[in-house]
Amino acid sequence: DGGITQSPKYLFRKEGQNVTLSCEQNLNHDAMYWYRQDPGQGLRLIYYSQIVNDFQKGDIAEGYSVSREKKESFPLTVTSAQKNPTAFYLCASSIQTGSNTEAFFGQGTRLTVV
Amino acid sequence: AQKITQTQPGMFVQEKEAVTLDCTYDTSDPSYGLFWYKQPSSGEMIFLIYQGSYDQQNATEGRYSLNFQKARKSANLVISASQLGDSAMYFCAMREGGMTGGGNKLTFGTGTQLKVEL
């Protein structure tokens, strides 16, 4: 089945540690995105990538880093510089052309700092 | 300024009734797209319906329709014949500009929690 796979579903991190969230897609989509969701705030864009080896900061990139070495993969690292990392993280992908191009989302990773 | 505003934090509807979820948006770009997503308690985002800024007719997808009023900058979602399985969080989102130079990054509203009752 084609889709987006995020792992793990739940992740616990100690303060001061970096942690990497995985996102893999087999939809052959060029563009991939990372969103953060906090209660009552909807989704906010962290980083996005339109093509391999290229990515841009979104609205809340501070404390996060990404890489796009393969078309299928767009991992997100939550660094120790992120002051409030506890949140629900959603990865998405989309094609680049066409007007009616919705983004497809993964199941999400819930990160908790302990 | 908020680009997407959803003013209803929570809504209740009786099963089999219709419900309208409000969404207003703000953009100066003539080319944009509006999306509605459903998020059940499990967390995944499910695409429901899309409306392009140049579309002449309101979008419909099964029980979902979009009441697009361009002059008012509103894109309300109408769910007809509500079912218990419609209970979820609903998000309105906007993509600005053409497909070049920005991909399909979306700006989301804060969502409306819908509860369908017997």
Interface residues (C-beta under 8 A of the other chain):
Chain A: D30 A31 Y33 Y35 G40 Q41 G42 L43 R44 L45 Y48 Q50 G58 F88 L90 A92 S94 I95 Q96 T97 G98 S99 N100 T101 E102 A103 F104 F105 G106 Q107 G108 R110
Chain B: I4 P9 G33 F35 Y37 S42 G43 E44 M45 F47 Y50 G52 F91 A93 M99 G103 N104 K105 L106 T107 F108 G109 T110 G111
